[in-house]
């Protein structure tokens, strides 16, 4: 069982299955079994869900948003940057 923290409030739409998961490990355990990374030329697509206000962010908005939701200002976990290569 994964330990989530207060700032763990986003879900990621995985490119390979187009399904939202709260983390890469949840995708590995319950997802499609594949790993396909979002192409940089598609960073304009909405693929990050704020779990506080339910706003869907583009990948670019998420990556440049200083770890906050641009809609509700909820704080995001800066440790998620360690998984950006996914």
Order of alpha helices (4+ residues) and beta strands (2+ residues): beta-beta-alpha-beta-beta-alpha
